[in-house]
Amino acid sequence: MKFHVNRDVFSDAVSFVVKLLPQRNPQPILAGVLIEATESGELSLSAFDYEASARTTISATIDEPGTILVHGRLLSDIASRLPNAPIQISTEEDGGVSLTCGSASFALASMPVEEYPAIPEVTGESGLVPGEDFATAIAQVGFAASRDDVTPVLTGVQLEVKENQLSLVATDRYRVALRDIDWDGSQQDQAALVPARTLQEVGKTFSHGENISIAFSGTGDREIIAFTSGNRTVTSLLIKGNFPPVRRLFPEQTEHYAVVNTADFVEAVRRVALVLDRSAPLRFTFADQSVTMDASGGDQARASETVDAHLQGEDVTIGLNPQYLLEALGAVKSPFVRVTFTSSDNANKLSPILVTSQTSVDEAARDSFKYLLQPNLLLR
């Protein structure tokens, strides 16, 4: 095999396919990137670890078609540091791989192509979502997924297709994040539980604004989902199990809420939380025209700050995990945020707060982002 290719195009392609590979893989063969050069002048690069795959095609000058498998992260590191000149890659008689670019040259070991698993193909029902909206929705929801592998179903983001809408939902038991976006495709209801880590990489990669094709495929233990935009495709094995029915936890909007400037709220929470002991809640007192944050920590450190707020209803004092609240406020893509105080039939259980977007003090934002956060018990 022998081909010539633009340095920047090749470096970008290799960087894309290795992003989803784990830093340490128990099977060395899965650390490789499969490069296939065809007579049509197309160069295909793929990576696969049995759970997720990435594939892209680029144009190249193919002198001799063929297929090679080389260590992905090493190739990515090399490609990103090459001089500004075309890259030539070829196979050697001893089975190795030669890479030259300007005055730089590298000799790389090849890996056995015949031992590499087949990249999954997706042929199921598909639909289109706006790329920018999908990337934003992933950023607004993905952080609420659990990072604890003890309960695998909570480490994923549930994608649900119903009519012309795609919903993204995630929870770690203490909070729930939800966002709906437009769906253009099959009217058949679909559901897929996608690992949050994979989905977040998809959001970062496909945030350029083009439409993204989402396809569902496979059966049994090998159900997969594919995301395609332009010449790039990412597939992911779905998480098996039943996602909890968290939608029913969202209450109807009530008239007991506070509206706060998002940026002011974020900065105040960050400052006051500096004195808190780890995992301790922050005290919030919502009053007529303000919300006051109070914290006390070790070494008798204390902090307090008040920002303007517009409260509808009675005064409220609650304790909240400051990091969880900050992540919600970061997901609110609007100048103001509404904090709604819900009610519960269980008098012995604290009622969660509902965080939503506000365009202004009086006008709700048009997006469908919702974030439910369970308060913490405050010690007197």
C-alpha positions as CSV (number, residue, x, y, z in Angstrom):
1,M,0.0,0.0,0.0
2,K,1.1,3.5,-0.8
3,F,-0.7,6.9,-0.7
4,H,-0.1,10.6,-0.4
5,V,-2.5,12.8,1.7
6,N,-2.8,16.4,3.0
7,R,-1.3,16.7,6.4
8,D,-4.1,18.7,8.1
9,V,-6.8,16.5,6.6
10,F,-5.1,13.3,7.7
11,S,-4.3,14.6,11.2
12,D,-7.9,15.7,11.7
13,A,-9.2,12.3,10.5
14,V,-6.9,10.3,12.8
15,S,-7.7,12.5,15.8
16,F,-11.4,11.9,15.2
17,V,-11.3,8.1,15.1
18,V,-9.1,7.7,18.2
19,K,-11.1,9.9,20.5
20,L,-13.5,7.2,21.6
21,L,-10.8,4.6,22.2
22,P,-10.0,3.9,25.9
23,Q,-6.7,5.1,27.2
24,R,-5.9,1.5,28.3
25,N,-7.4,-1.4,26.3
26,P,-7.0,-5.0,27.5
27,Q,-6.7,-6.2,23.9
28,P,-3.8,-4.5,22.2
29,I,-5.3,-5.1,18.7
30,L,-8.1,-2.7,19.6
31,A,-5.7,0.2,20.1
32,G,-5.2,0.2,16.3
33,V,-6.6,2.4,13.6
34,L,-7.6,0.6,10.4
35,I,-6.6,2.5,7.2
36,E,-8.0,1.3,3.9
37,A,-6.9,2.8,0.6
38,T,-9.0,2.1,-2.4
39,E,-8.4,2.6,-6.2
40,S,-11.2,5.2,-6.2
41,G,-8.9,7.7,-4.4
42,E,-10.8,7.3,-1.1
43,L,-9.0,6.7,2.2
44,S,-11.0,5.2,5.1
45,L,-9.9,5.3,8.7
46,S,-11.7,3.3,11.4
47,A,-11.4,2.5,15.1
48,F,-13.5,0.0,17.2
49,D,-13.4,-1.4,20.7
50,Y,-16.5,-3.6,20.5
51,E,-18.6,-1.0,22.3
52,A,-18.0,2.1,20.1
53,S,-16.6,2.7,16.7
54,A,-15.7,5.8,14.6
55,R,-15.2,5.9,10.9
56,T,-14.4,8.6,8.4
57,T,-13.3,8.9,4.7
58,I,-11.0,11.5,3.1
59,S,-9.6,12.1,-0.3
60,A,-6.0,11.0,-1.0
61,T,-3.7,10.1,-3.9
62,I,-3.6,6.3,-3.9
63,D,-0.6,4.9,-5.6
64,E,-1.1,1.3,-4.4
65,P,-4.4,0.3,-2.7
66,G,-4.3,-1.8,0.5
67,T,-5.1,-2.0,4.2
68,I,-2.9,-1.5,7.2
69,L,-3.5,-1.4,11.0
70,V,-1.3,0.8,13.1
71,H,-1.3,2.1,16.7
72,G,-3.9,4.8,16.8
73,R,-2.8,7.2,19.5
74,L,0.8,7.1,18.4
75,L,-0.2,7.8,14.8
76,S,-2.4,10.7,16.1
77,D,0.5,12.2,18.1
78,I,2.8,12.0,15.1
79,A,0.3,13.4,12.6
80,S,-0.4,16.4,14.8
81,R,3.3,17.4,15.0
82,L,4.4,16.9,11.4
83,P,5.8,19.8,9.3
84,N,3.6,21.6,6.8
85,A,4.0,19.2,3.9
86,P,2.1,16.3,2.2
87,I,2.3,13.0,4.0
88,Q,3.4,9.8,2.3
89,I,2.5,6.4,3.9
90,S,3.6,3.1,2.5
91,T,4.2,-0.5,3.6
92,E,7.7,-2.0,3.6
93,E,8.9,-5.4,2.6
94,D,9.5,-6.3,6.2
95,G,5.8,-5.7,7.0
96,G,6.4,-2.3,8.7
97,V,4.9,1.0,7.8
98,S,6.9,4.0,6.6
99,L,5.6,7.6,7.1
100,T,7.4,10.6,5.6
101,C,6.5,14.3,5.7
102,G,8.9,16.9,4.5
103,S,12.2,16.1,6.3
104,A,10.5,14.0,8.9
105,S,10.3,10.2,8.6
106,F,8.9,7.5,10.9
107,A,9.0,3.7,10.8
108,L,6.0,2.2,12.5
109,A,5.1,-1.4,13.4
110,S,2.0,-2.8,11.7
111,M,-0.6,-4.9,13.5
112,P,-2.3,-8.0,12.0
113,V,-5.3,-6.8,10.0
114,E,-6.9,-10.3,10.0
115,E,-7.3,-10.2,13.8
116,Y,-9.2,-6.9,13.8
117,P,-12.9,-7.1,14.4
118,A,-15.4,-6.1,11.7
119,I,-16.7,-2.5,12.0
120,P,-20.5,-2.7,12.7
121,E,-22.9,-1.7,9.9
122,V,-26.2,0.0,10.6
123,T,-29.2,-0.5,8.4
124,G,-32.1,0.2,10.7
125,E,-34.7,3.1,10.9
126,S,-33.1,6.5,10.9
127,G,-34.0,10.2,11.2
128,L,-32.4,13.6,11.1
129,V,-31.8,16.1,13.9
130,P,-30.2,19.6,13.7
131,G,-26.5,19.3,14.5
132,E,-26.2,22.4,16.7
133,D,-29.5,21.6,18.6
134,F,-28.4,18.0,19.2
135,A,-24.9,19.1,20.5
136,T,-26.5,21.6,22.8
137,A,-29.0,19.1,24.1
138,I,-26.3,16.6,24.9
139,A,-24.4,19.3,26.8
140,Q,-27.5,20.2,28.8
141,V,-28.3,16.6,29.7
142,G,-25.2,14.4,29.6
143,F,-23.6,15.7,32.8
144,A,-26.6,14.4,34.9
145,A,-25.8,10.8,34.1
146,S,-24.2,8.8,36.9
147,R,-20.5,8.1,36.9
148,D,-20.9,5.1,39.1
149,D,-20.7,1.8,37.1
150,V,-22.5,-0.1,39.9
151,T,-25.8,0.8,38.2
152,P,-25.0,0.7,34.4
153,V,-28.5,2.0,33.3
154,L,-27.8,5.3,35.1
155,T,-24.5,5.9,33.3
156,G,-26.4,6.4,30.0
157,V,-28.6,9.0,28.3
158,Q,-32.0,7.8,27.2
159,L,-32.9,8.8,23.7
160,E,-36.6,8.6,22.9
161,V,-38.3,9.2,19.6
162,K,-42.0,9.9,19.6
163,E,-43.6,11.3,16.5
164,N,-41.6,14.4,15.4
165,Q,-39.6,14.8,18.7
166,L,-36.4,13.4,20.1
167,S,-36.0,13.5,23.9
168,L,-32.8,13.2,25.8
169,V,-33.0,12.2,29.5
170,A,-30.4,11.4,32.2
171,T,-30.4,10.9,35.9
172,D,-28.1,9.8,38.7
173,R,-30.9,9.5,41.3
174,Y,-30.3,12.9,42.8
175,R,-31.2,14.9,39.7
176,V,-32.9,14.5,36.3
177,A,-32.1,16.5,33.1
178,L,-34.5,16.6,30.1
179,R,-34.4,18.2,26.7
180,D,-36.5,17.8,23.6
181,I,-35.5,18.7,20.0
182,D,-37.0,18.3,16.6
183,W,-36.9,14.9,14.8
184,D,-37.4,14.4,11.1
185,G,-37.7,10.8,10.2
186,S,-39.4,7.5,11.0
187,Q,-42.7,8.0,12.9
188,Q,-42.1,4.7,14.7
189,D,-41.4,5.1,18.4
190,Q,-37.8,4.3,19.3
191,A,-35.8,4.2,22.5
192,A,-32.0,3.8,23.0
193,L,-29.9,4.0,26.1
194,V,-26.5,5.4,25.0
195,P,-23.4,5.6,27.2
196,A,-23.1,9.2,28.3
197,R,-19.3,9.3,27.6
198,T,-19.9,8.2,24.0
199,L,-22.8,10.6,23.5
200,Q,-20.8,13.6,24.8
201,E,-18.0,12.9,22.4
202,V,-20.6,12.8,19.6
203,G,-21.9,16.2,20.7
204,K,-18.4,17.7,20.6
205,T,-17.6,16.2,17.2
206,F,-20.8,17.0,15.5
207,S,-21.5,20.5,16.8
208,H,-20.8,22.3,13.5
209,G,-24.4,22.8,12.6
210,E,-25.0,20.2,9.9
211,N,-27.9,17.8,10.2
212,I,-27.1,14.5,12.0
213,S,-28.5,11.2,10.9
214,I,-29.4,8.9,13.8
215,A,-30.0,5.2,13.0
216,F,-31.1,2.3,15.2
217,S,-30.1,-1.2,14.4
218,G,-29.4,-4.7,15.7
219,T,-31.2,-7.0,18.0
220,G,-30.6,-8.8,21.3
221,D,-27.3,-8.2,23.0
222,R,-25.9,-6.3,19.9
223,E,-28.3,-3.4,19.6
224,I,-26.4,-0.3,18.3
225,I,-27.1,3.3,17.4
226,A,-25.2,5.2,14.7
227,F,-24.6,9.0,14.3
228,T,-23.6,10.2,10.9
229,S,-22.7,13.7,9.7
230,G,-20.9,14.4,6.5
231,N,-18.2,11.8,6.0
232,R,-18.0,10.8,9.7
233,T,-19.9,8.1,11.6
234,V,-19.9,7.0,15.2
235,T,-21.6,3.9,16.4
236,S,-22.3,2.8,20.0
237,L,-23.5,-0.4,21.6
238,L,-26.6,0.3,23.7
239,I,-26.8,-0.2,27.4
240,K,-29.1,-3.1,28.3
241,G,-31.7,-2.6,31.0
242,N,-34.7,-0.6,31.8
243,F,-34.2,3.1,32.3
244,P,-36.2,4.4,35.3
245,P,-39.5,6.2,34.4
246,V,-38.2,9.6,35.6
247,R,-40.5,11.7,33.3
248,R,-43.3,11.3,35.8
249,L,-41.2,13.1,38.5
250,F,-41.5,16.4,36.7
251,P,-44.4,18.4,38.2
252,E,-46.7,20.7,36.4
253,Q,-45.5,24.3,36.5
254,T,-46.5,26.0,39.7
255,E,-46.9,29.7,40.6
256,H,-44.3,29.4,43.4
257,Y,-41.0,30.3,41.9
258,A,-38.1,32.7,41.7
259,V,-36.4,34.2,38.7
260,V,-32.7,35.1,39.0
261,N,-30.1,36.5,36.6
262,T,-28.1,33.5,35.5
263,A,-24.6,35.0,35.4
264,D,-25.0,36.8,38.8
265,F,-26.4,33.6,40.4
266,V,-23.5,31.5,39.1
267,E,-20.8,33.8,40.3
268,A,-22.4,34.2,43.8
269,V,-22.8,30.4,44.2
270,R,-19.2,29.8,43.2
271,R,-17.9,32.4,45.7
272,V,-19.9,31.4,48.7
273,A,-19.3,27.6,48.1
274,L,-15.5,28.2,48.5
275,V,-15.8,27.8,52.3
276,L,-18.0,24.7,52.3
277,D,-16.8,21.4,53.4
278,R,-16.9,18.7,50.7
279,S,-20.4,17.5,49.9
280,A,-22.0,19.9,52.4
281,P,-25.1,21.7,51.1
282,L,-25.3,25.4,50.5
283,R,-28.2,27.3,52.2
284,F,-30.4,29.4,49.9
285,T,-33.0,31.8,51.3
286,F,-35.4,33.1,48.6
287,A,-37.2,36.2,49.7
288,D,-39.3,39.0,48.2
289,Q,-36.6,40.7,46.1
290,S,-33.5,38.6,46.7
291,V,-31.9,35.2,47.2
292,T,-29.2,34.9,49.9
293,M,-26.6,32.2,50.0
294,D,-25.0,31.2,53.3
295,A,-22.2,28.8,54.0
296,S,-20.0,27.7,56.9
297,G,-17.1,25.4,56.8
298,G,-14.0,24.2,58.7
299,D,-11.8,26.6,60.7
300,Q,-14.9,28.8,61.4
301,A,-14.9,30.0,57.8
302,R,-18.2,31.7,56.8
303,A,-19.5,33.3,53.7
304,S,-22.7,35.0,52.6
305,E,-23.9,36.8,49.5
306,T,-27.2,38.2,48.2
307,V,-28.3,38.8,44.6
308,D,-31.5,40.2,43.2
309,A,-34.4,37.8,42.6
310,H,-38.0,38.1,41.7
311,L,-40.1,35.7,43.9
312,Q,-43.7,34.6,43.4
313,G,-45.1,33.1,46.5
314,E,-43.9,32.6,50.0
315,D,-40.3,32.9,51.2
316,V,-38.3,29.6,51.0
317,T,-35.1,28.3,52.6
318,I,-33.6,25.1,51.2
319,G,-30.2,23.4,51.0
320,L,-28.7,22.4,47.6
321,N,-25.6,20.7,46.4
322,P,-23.7,23.7,44.9
323,Q,-21.9,21.7,42.2
324,Y,-25.2,20.1,41.0
325,L,-26.8,23.5,40.9
326,L,-23.9,25.1,39.1
327,E,-24.0,22.4,36.4
328,A,-27.7,23.1,35.9
329,L,-27.1,26.8,35.7
330,G,-24.3,26.2,33.1
331,A,-26.8,24.2,31.0
332,V,-29.3,27.0,31.0
333,K,-28.6,28.9,27.8
334,S,-30.5,32.0,28.7
335,P,-30.0,35.3,30.6
336,F,-32.3,34.3,33.4
337,V,-33.2,31.1,35.2
338,R,-36.4,30.1,36.9
339,V,-36.3,28.1,40.1
340,T,-39.7,26.5,40.7
341,F,-40.5,25.1,44.2
342,T,-42.6,21.9,43.8
343,S,-44.8,20.2,46.3
344,S,-44.9,16.5,47.4
345,D,-47.6,14.3,48.8
346,N,-45.0,12.9,51.3
347,A,-44.7,15.4,54.2
348,N,-41.5,13.7,55.4
349,K,-39.7,14.1,52.1
350,L,-38.1,17.3,50.7
351,S,-39.7,18.4,47.4
352,P,-37.3,18.9,44.5
353,I,-36.7,22.2,42.7
354,L,-37.3,22.6,39.0
355,V,-34.8,24.7,37.0
356,T,-35.9,26.0,33.6
357,S,-34.7,28.8,31.2
358,Q,-36.1,32.4,31.1
359,T,-35.5,34.9,28.4
360,S,-36.4,37.7,30.8
361,V,-37.9,38.1,34.2
362,D,-41.4,37.7,32.8
363,E,-40.9,35.5,29.8
364,A,-39.9,31.8,29.7
365,A,-37.4,30.7,27.1
366,R,-38.5,28.7,24.1
367,D,-36.3,25.7,24.7
368,S,-37.6,22.6,26.5
369,F,-34.7,22.2,29.0
370,K,-35.8,21.0,32.4
371,Y,-33.6,20.0,35.4
372,L,-35.0,18.5,38.6
373,L,-32.8,18.6,41.7
374,Q,-33.4,17.0,45.1
375,P,-32.6,19.4,48.0
376,N,-30.4,18.4,50.9
377,L,-31.3,18.3,54.6
378,L,-30.0,21.5,56.3
379,L,-28.6,21.1,59.8
380,R,-29.7,23.8,62.2
